């Protein structure tokens, strides 16, 4: 895979990740609860970003680790970015991207869409490898949904 999802050095990946989230820290992201567990062969990200207007972005992501010149390089192989609004005990789904293989497409990258009440609009939209968003792009989309009820 090439482009925005191609292999990247772990150091560069972390720098871009932190910089991208910092772009939203002063006006949208209230709390970053993302953590990662790193082994020699993979990095697993879990957690959530708590945002204004009760928006939450829940993240699970697995990256494979390879080595170039002794330095770790990462590439995302599995992900789910779930955006919803939590008001008390009630949650309203806004959008979810993932690449689980439960849809019959050329590749598994897809977007779950929801109506104003949070019910899924079927079928999920195939976005393909070219339309698969980065976490930063998902944060941008979530930012655009603030205050409109979904």
DATA-V392419 format. One record per helix or strand. SS is the DSSP state (H for helix, E for strand). FROM is the first residue (numbers start at 0). LEN is the number of residues. If there is no record, write none. Layout:
SS:FROM:LEN + SS:FROM:LEN
This chain:
H:2:3 + E:7:2 + H:9:16 + E:28:4 + E:34:4 + E:41:10 + H:51:3 + E:54:14 + E:70:17 + E:89:9 + E:109:5 + E:119:7 + H:127:4 + H:134:11
